[in-house]
């Protein structure tokens, strides 16, 4: 009965008018600009405000401390000499830039004439233009909200270089330089991508990804580090820079078909298992199919693919898995493969589909058995009229151990690495490109380094 009474009373209160409610137990406190703007965390007290069309200005003073009155040099008592104003960009209020005018007293020692200023270290770093609260807001905006640096600078009302230098320095100090960031890593992935296009050629970086959370099913992959260049020596140099104890903990390395990464891994991580992930195996098979189609196209028609050519018209259908084909697409394939001149393309297409089918087997053991048989078939005895398939077979045979290792570690692949590369492409697009490799590495780590829980534990 008591529970029913409580429910009815709650229902009555929820449907009552505000003027009918008893406001004697209101939870609101008196308005306080100091706590509202989180100035108490900075050791400041708000003394005034001015709202302008383009910004909000809050006048503050430093909270008095007994230590401020005593000389830093001789320990004598000082007297107030004058007051200085320090201007700091603070957390924006509704995207309106907010500026703190921090008034700090200056003292003169009566004994040695030394002059000093009240300590404002809680509010900001020495000579900094951003308050600690504003800097934290900017870092969260970059890491958690994926804002552009231009948007952060606009919201703070500072120059782009000012915001960029402050955020990158704080991000490196608080997040990137954390010595525990490399702990608990047992599975890594390595890949490369273009970070800048120039007239003299593309510039590459080698990316190292932590795949341990994906393998253990505890979270998404994260970027560990990024090194300028793309070669086996670049990866080997990065591995040698890691402590031996860290290298001994690495169990699996996922990579693409580049032999330089395999050589570097074998030399520096001898106990680790190299895994050539399915994405790149299927990509190799797809490239062989494309080259075969282009060669037959040139041989039969004497020119590159054009609109209306049979093989050119099904170029995308050929790269689609059979189980995903529509009835119309199957009919088009049957019509093209009905011509004897396209038999080489049909044979290459068959093995391409078989490789994809092996990776989509419900049980890893069945997929490993099917792919082992395929590698055995095309690894030797391929007719000379199928040069693309022969080259693919030799590549798969040479890397058979790495390819088949995936089925023993089905949750280890470079798929998350490719996903992070996509995130970084979005970052480059938002920033309209990067010219400074140091800035690019730092921004990439803040974007995909898995730092969101460090700033917001609930995420």
C-alpha positions as CSV (number, residue, x, y, z in Angstrom):
1,X,0.0,0.0,0.0
2,X,2.9,2.4,0.9
3,X,4.5,1.8,-2.5
4,X,1.2,2.7,-4.3
5,X,0.9,5.9,-2.3
6,X,4.4,7.0,-3.3
7,X,3.6,6.3,-7.0
8,X,0.4,8.4,-6.8
9,X,2.2,11.2,-5.1
10,X,4.9,11.2,-7.7
11,X,2.3,11.2,-10.5
12,X,0.5,14.1,-8.8
13,X,3.7,16.2,-8.6
14,X,4.6,15.5,-12.2
15,X,1.3,16.9,-13.4
16,X,1.2,19.9,-11.1
17,X,1.8,23.5,-12.2
18,X,5.1,25.1,-11.1
19,X,3.2,27.7,-9.0
20,X,1.5,24.9,-7.1
21,X,4.7,23.2,-6.0
22,X,6.4,23.9,-2.7
23,X,9.7,25.7,-3.7
24,X,11.1,25.8,-0.2
25,X,13.3,22.8,-1.0
26,X,14.6,24.0,-4.4
27,X,18.0,22.6,-5.5
28,X,19.2,25.8,-7.1
29,X,21.9,27.9,-5.5
30,X,22.5,31.6,-5.9
31,X,24.2,32.4,-9.3
32,X,27.9,32.5,-9.0
33,X,30.0,33.4,-12.1
34,X,33.2,31.9,-10.5
35,X,31.8,28.4,-10.3
36,X,29.7,28.7,-13.5
37,X,32.8,29.5,-15.5
38,X,34.9,27.0,-13.5
39,X,37.3,29.7,-12.4
40,X,37.6,28.2,-8.9
41,X,39.6,25.3,-10.4
42,X,42.1,27.9,-11.7
43,X,42.6,29.7,-8.4
44,X,40.6,32.7,-9.6
45,X,37.6,34.7,-8.4
46,X,35.3,36.6,-10.8
47,X,34.9,40.2,-10.0
48,X,33.1,41.5,-13.1
49,X,31.9,40.8,-16.6
50,X,31.4,42.5,-19.9
51,X,29.5,41.0,-22.9
52,X,30.6,42.3,-26.2
53,X,29.2,41.4,-29.7
54,X,32.3,39.3,-30.5
55,X,33.4,38.1,-27.1
56,X,32.7,37.8,-23.4
57,X,35.2,39.4,-21.0
58,X,35.4,38.2,-17.3
59,X,37.5,40.2,-14.9
60,X,39.2,38.0,-12.2
61,X,41.6,38.3,-9.4
62,X,43.9,35.7,-8.0
63,X,42.9,34.1,-4.8
64,X,45.0,35.5,-2.0
65,X,47.6,33.3,-0.5
66,X,50.0,33.9,2.5
67,X,52.9,32.9,0.4
68,X,52.4,35.8,-2.1
69,X,53.5,38.4,0.5
70,X,56.9,37.0,1.2
71,X,60.0,37.7,-0.9
72,X,61.2,34.8,-3.1
73,X,64.8,36.0,-2.7
74,X,65.4,36.9,1.0
75,X,62.1,35.9,2.6
76,X,61.3,39.4,3.8
77,X,57.8,40.8,3.8
78,X,56.7,42.6,0.6
79,X,54.3,45.5,0.1
80,X,51.9,45.9,-2.8
81,X,53.5,47.9,-5.6
82,X,50.9,47.8,-8.4
83,X,48.6,45.4,-10.3
84,X,49.1,43.9,-13.8
85,X,46.5,42.3,-16.1
86,X,47.1,39.0,-17.8
87,X,44.7,38.1,-20.6
88,X,43.8,34.4,-21.1
89,X,41.6,32.7,-23.6
90,X,39.1,30.5,-21.7
91,X,36.4,28.0,-22.3
92,X,33.9,29.6,-24.8
93,X,30.4,30.2,-23.7
94,X,28.1,29.1,-26.4
95,X,30.9,29.3,-29.0
96,X,31.4,33.0,-28.0
97,X,35.1,33.5,-27.3
98,X,35.7,34.2,-23.6
99,X,38.6,36.2,-22.3
100,X,39.8,36.3,-18.7
101,X,41.3,39.5,-17.5
102,X,43.3,38.2,-14.5
103,X,44.5,41.0,-12.2
104,X,47.5,40.0,-10.2
105,X,49.3,42.1,-7.6
106,X,53.0,42.9,-7.8
107,X,55.0,43.2,-4.6
108,X,58.2,44.9,-3.7
109,X,60.4,43.6,-0.9
110,X,61.1,46.2,1.8
111,X,64.6,44.7,2.5
112,X,66.1,43.8,-0.9
113,X,63.8,45.7,-3.3
114,X,63.0,42.5,-5.2
115,X,59.8,42.7,-7.2
116,X,57.5,39.7,-7.8
117,X,54.0,38.9,-9.0
118,X,51.3,36.8,-7.5
119,X,51.5,33.2,-8.7
120,X,49.1,32.5,-11.5
121,X,50.4,29.0,-12.2
122,X,47.0,27.4,-11.4
123,X,45.3,29.5,-14.1
124,X,47.8,29.0,-17.0
125,X,51.4,28.1,-17.9
126,X,53.9,31.0,-17.8
127,X,53.6,33.1,-20.9
128,X,50.7,31.1,-22.2
129,X,47.8,32.7,-24.0
130,X,45.2,29.9,-23.0
131,X,44.0,29.2,-19.6
132,X,44.3,25.6,-18.3
133,X,40.5,25.2,-18.7
134,X,40.5,26.6,-22.2
135,X,43.5,24.3,-23.2
136,X,41.6,21.3,-21.8
137,X,38.5,22.2,-23.7
138,X,40.6,22.6,-26.9
139,X,42.3,19.2,-26.4
140,X,38.9,17.5,-25.8
141,X,37.5,19.2,-29.0
142,X,40.3,17.8,-31.1
143,X,40.4,14.3,-29.6
144,X,36.8,13.6,-28.6
145,X,34.7,15.9,-30.9
146,X,37.1,15.7,-33.9
147,X,37.0,19.5,-34.4
148,X,39.4,21.2,-36.8
149,X,42.1,23.3,-35.4
150,X,40.6,26.3,-37.2
151,X,37.3,25.8,-35.4
152,X,39.0,25.5,-32.1
153,X,41.0,28.7,-32.7
154,X,37.9,30.5,-33.8
155,X,36.0,29.5,-30.6
156,X,38.9,30.5,-28.4
157,X,39.4,33.8,-30.2
158,X,43.1,33.2,-30.8
159,X,45.3,32.8,-33.9
160,X,45.6,29.4,-35.5
161,X,49.3,29.0,-34.7
162,X,48.6,29.9,-31.0
163,X,45.9,27.2,-30.7
164,X,47.9,24.6,-32.7
165,X,51.1,25.0,-30.7
166,X,49.3,24.9,-27.4
167,X,47.1,21.9,-28.2
168,X,49.9,19.8,-29.7
169,X,52.2,20.6,-26.8
170,X,49.5,19.7,-24.2
171,X,48.5,16.6,-26.2
172,X,52.0,15.4,-26.3
173,X,52.6,16.0,-22.6
174,X,49.4,14.5,-21.3
175,X,48.6,11.8,-23.9
176,X,51.3,10.9,-26.4
177,X,54.2,10.9,-24.0
178,X,52.4,8.6,-21.6
179,X,54.9,5.8,-20.9
180,X,52.1,3.3,-20.3
181,X,50.8,3.8,-23.8
182,X,52.9,0.9,-25.2
183,X,52.1,-1.5,-22.3
184,X,49.9,-4.6,-22.8
185,X,50.6,-4.6,-26.6
186,X,50.8,-8.2,-27.9
187,X,49.5,-7.8,-31.5
188,X,50.5,-5.1,-34.0
189,X,49.7,-4.3,-37.6
190,X,51.9,-2.4,-40.0
191,X,51.0,-0.6,-43.2
192,X,51.8,2.6,-45.2
193,X,49.8,5.4,-46.8
194,X,50.4,8.6,-48.6
195,X,50.2,11.6,-46.3
196,X,51.0,14.3,-48.8
197,X,50.8,14.6,-52.6
198,X,53.4,16.8,-54.3
199,X,54.4,17.6,-57.9
200,X,57.6,15.7,-57.3
201,X,55.9,12.6,-56.0
202,X,53.8,11.3,-53.1
203,X,55.2,11.2,-49.6
204,X,54.6,8.1,-47.5
205,X,54.5,7.2,-43.8
206,X,54.6,3.8,-42.1
207,X,51.9,3.3,-39.5
208,X,52.1,0.9,-36.6
209,X,48.7,-0.1,-35.2
210,X,47.8,-1.8,-31.9
211,X,45.5,-4.7,-32.7
212,X,45.5,-6.2,-29.3
213,X,42.0,-4.9,-28.3
214,X,40.5,-6.3,-31.5
215,X,42.2,-9.7,-31.0
216,X,41.0,-9.8,-27.4
217,X,37.6,-8.3,-28.2
218,X,38.0,-5.5,-25.7
219,X,37.8,-2.5,-28.0
220,X,38.8,-0.9,-31.3
221,X,42.3,-0.7,-32.7
222,X,44.5,2.3,-32.1
223,X,47.4,4.1,-33.7
224,X,50.7,3.4,-31.9
225,X,53.1,5.4,-33.9
226,X,53.8,6.8,-37.3
227,X,57.2,7.1,-39.1
228,X,58.2,9.0,-42.2
229,X,59.0,6.8,-45.2
230,X,57.9,3.4,-46.3
231,X,60.5,0.6,-46.3
232,X,61.6,-2.4,-44.3
233,X,64.4,-0.3,-42.9
234,X,62.0,2.2,-41.5
235,X,60.0,-0.5,-39.7
236,X,63.1,-2.2,-38.5
237,X,64.5,1.0,-37.1
238,X,61.3,1.7,-35.3
239,X,61.3,-1.9,-33.8
240,X,65.0,-1.5,-32.7
241,X,64.1,1.6,-30.8
242,X,61.6,-0.3,-28.7
243,X,62.8,-2.0,-25.5
244,X,63.7,-5.7,-25.8
245,X,61.1,-6.6,-23.2
246,X,58.4,-5.0,-25.3
247,X,59.5,-6.8,-28.4
248,X,59.5,-10.1,-26.6
249,X,55.8,-9.6,-25.8
250,X,54.7,-9.2,-29.4
251,X,53.0,-12.4,-30.5
252,X,51.5,-11.6,-33.9
253,X,52.3,-9.1,-36.6
254,X,49.6,-8.4,-39.3
255,X,50.9,-6.9,-42.6
256,X,50.4,-6.6,-46.3
257,X,52.3,-8.4,-49.1
258,X,55.4,-6.1,-48.9
259,X,58.4,-8.3,-48.2
260,X,60.3,-5.5,-46.4
261,X,57.9,-5.6,-43.5
262,X,58.2,-9.3,-43.2
263,X,62.0,-9.1,-43.2
264,X,62.1,-6.4,-40.6
265,X,59.6,-8.5,-38.4
266,X,61.6,-11.7,-38.8
267,X,64.8,-10.0,-37.8
268,X,63.6,-8.0,-34.8
269,X,60.6,-10.2,-33.7
270,X,61.8,-13.7,-34.3
271,X,59.2,-15.3,-32.0
272,X,56.2,-13.4,-33.5
273,X,53.9,-14.9,-36.1
274,X,53.5,-13.0,-39.3
275,X,50.0,-12.9,-40.7
276,X,49.2,-11.7,-44.2
277,X,45.6,-10.5,-43.8
278,X,42.7,-11.4,-46.1
279,X,42.3,-7.9,-47.4
280,X,45.6,-7.9,-49.2
281,X,45.4,-11.5,-50.3
282,X,42.1,-10.8,-52.0
283,X,43.5,-7.6,-53.3
284,X,46.4,-9.5,-55.0
285,X,44.0,-11.9,-56.6
286,X,41.8,-9.0,-57.8
287,X,44.7,-7.2,-59.3
288,X,45.6,-10.4,-61.2
289,X,42.1,-10.6,-62.5
290,X,42.2,-7.0,-63.6
291,X,45.4,-7.5,-65.5
292,X,44.1,-10.6,-67.2
293,X,41.0,-8.8,-68.2
294,X,42.9,-5.9,-69.6
295,X,45.3,-8.1,-71.5
296,X,42.5,-10.1,-73.1
297,X,40.7,-6.8,-73.9
298,X,43.7,-5.5,-75.7
299,X,44.3,-8.8,-77.6
300,X,40.7,-9.2,-78.8
301,X,39.7,-5.6,-79.5
302,X,43.1,-3.9,-80.0
303,X,42.4,-1.1,-77.5
304,X,41.8,-0.3,-73.9
305,X,38.3,-0.7,-72.4
306,X,35.6,1.5,-73.7
307,X,32.0,1.9,-73.0
308,X,30.1,-0.9,-74.7
309,X,33.0,-3.4,-74.7
310,X,31.9,-6.7,-73.1
311,X,34.8,-7.1,-70.6
312,X,34.9,-3.5,-69.7
313,X,31.2,-3.5,-69.0
314,X,31.6,-6.2,-66.3
315,X,34.8,-5.0,-64.7
316,X,33.0,-4.2,-61.4
317,X,30.8,-7.4,-61.6
318,X,34.0,-9.5,-61.8
319,X,35.2,-8.1,-58.4
320,X,31.9,-8.8,-56.7
321,X,31.5,-12.0,-54.6
322,X,29.2,-14.5,-56.3
323,X,26.8,-14.7,-53.4
324,X,26.2,-11.0,-53.7
325,X,25.4,-11.0,-57.4
326,X,22.0,-10.1,-58.7
327,X,20.1,-12.1,-61.4
328,X,20.9,-9.5,-64.0
329,X,24.6,-9.5,-63.1
330,X,24.7,-13.3,-63.4
331,X,23.1,-13.2,-66.8
332,X,25.7,-10.6,-68.0
333,X,28.6,-12.8,-66.7
334,X,27.2,-15.9,-68.4
335,X,26.9,-14.0,-71.7
336,X,30.5,-12.7,-71.6
337,X,31.9,-16.1,-70.5
338,X,30.0,-17.8,-73.3
339,X,32.7,-16.5,-75.7
340,X,35.8,-18.7,-76.1
341,X,38.0,-15.6,-76.4
342,X,37.2,-14.8,-72.8
343,X,38.1,-18.2,-71.4
344,X,41.3,-17.0,-69.7
345,X,39.4,-14.4,-67.8
346,X,36.8,-17.0,-66.7
347,X,39.5,-19.3,-65.3
348,X,41.2,-16.4,-63.4
349,X,37.8,-15.3,-62.2
350,X,37.1,-18.8,-60.9
351,X,40.2,-18.8,-58.7
352,X,39.5,-15.3,-57.5
353,X,36.1,-16.3,-56.3
354,X,37.5,-19.4,-54.6
355,X,40.0,-17.4,-52.6
356,X,37.2,-15.2,-51.4
357,X,35.0,-18.2,-50.6
358,X,37.8,-19.7,-48.5
359,X,37.8,-16.6,-46.2
360,X,34.0,-16.7,-45.9
361,X,33.9,-20.3,-44.7
362,X,31.9,-20.6,-41.4
363,X,34.7,-22.5,-39.7
364,X,38.4,-21.5,-39.9
365,X,39.5,-25.1,-40.3
366,X,37.4,-25.5,-43.5
367,X,38.7,-22.2,-44.9
368,X,42.3,-23.1,-44.2
369,X,41.8,-26.5,-46.0
370,X,40.2,-24.9,-49.1
371,X,42.9,-22.1,-49.4
372,X,45.7,-24.7,-48.9
373,X,44.3,-26.7,-51.9
374,X,44.0,-23.5,-54.0
375,X,47.6,-22.5,-53.3
376,X,48.7,-26.0,-54.2
377,X,46.8,-25.8,-57.5
378,X,48.0,-22.4,-58.7
379,X,51.4,-22.6,-57.1
380,X,52.6,-25.0,-59.7
381,X,51.6,-26.2,-63.2
382,X,49.7,-23.1,-64.3
383,X,49.5,-22.9,-68.2
384,X,51.8,-20.2,-69.7
385,X,48.7,-18.6,-71.3
386,X,47.7,-17.5,-67.8
387,X,50.7,-15.4,-66.8
388,X,48.7,-13.3,-64.2
389,X,47.4,-16.4,-62.5
390,X,50.9,-18.0,-62.5
391,X,52.5,-14.9,-60.9
392,X,49.7,-14.9,-58.3
393,X,50.3,-18.6,-57.5
394,X,54.0,-18.0,-57.0
395,X,53.4,-15.1,-54.6
396,X,50.8,-17.1,-52.6
397,X,53.1,-20.1,-52.5
398,X,56.0,-18.0,-51.2
399,X,53.9,-16.4,-48.5
400,X,51.7,-19.5,-47.8
401,X,52.8,-19.8,-44.1
402,X,51.8,-16.1,-43.5
403,X,48.5,-16.5,-45.4
404,X,47.4,-19.6,-43.7
405,X,48.4,-18.3,-40.3
406,X,45.3,-16.1,-40.4
407,X,43.0,-19.1,-39.9
408,X,44.8,-19.9,-36.7
409,X,44.4,-16.2,-35.6
410,X,41.1,-15.3,-37.2
411,X,40.8,-12.0,-35.3
412,X,44.1,-10.7,-36.5
413,X,44.1,-8.8,-39.8
414,X,45.0,-5.4,-41.2
415,X,41.4,-4.6,-41.7
416,X,41.3,-2.2,-38.7
417,X,44.6,-0.7,-40.0
418,X,42.8,0.2,-43.3
419,X,39.9,1.6,-41.3
420,X,42.3,3.9,-39.4
421,X,43.8,5.0,-42.7
422,X,40.3,6.0,-43.7
423,X,40.0,8.1,-40.5
424,X,43.3,9.8,-41.3
425,X,42.2,10.6,-44.9
426,X,39.2,12.4,-43.3
427,X,41.6,14.3,-41.0
428,X,43.7,15.4,-44.0
429,X,40.6,16.5,-45.8
430,X,39.3,18.5,-42.8
431,X,42.7,20.2,-42.4
432,X,43.0,20.8,-46.2
433,X,46.2,18.8,-46.2
434,X,49.3,18.9,-44.1
435,X,52.8,20.3,-44.9
436,X,54.6,19.6,-41.6
437,X,55.2,15.9,-40.9
438,X,55.7,16.5,-37.2
439,X,52.2,18.2,-36.9
440,X,50.7,15.4,-39.0
441,X,52.0,12.7,-36.8
442,X,50.8,14.5,-33.6
443,X,47.4,15.2,-35.0
444,X,47.1,11.6,-36.3
445,X,47.9,10.2,-32.9
446,X,45.4,12.5,-31.2
447,X,42.8,11.5,-33.8
448,X,43.2,7.7,-33.8
449,X,45.5,7.0,-30.8
450,X,42.7,5.7,-28.6
451,X,42.9,8.7,-26.1
452,X,39.2,9.4,-25.8
453,X,38.8,7.3,-22.6
454,X,41.7,9.2,-21.0
455,X,39.8,12.5,-21.4
456,X,36.3,11.0,-20.8
457,X,36.4,7.8,-18.8
458,X,32.8,7.1,-19.7
459,X,33.5,6.8,-23.4
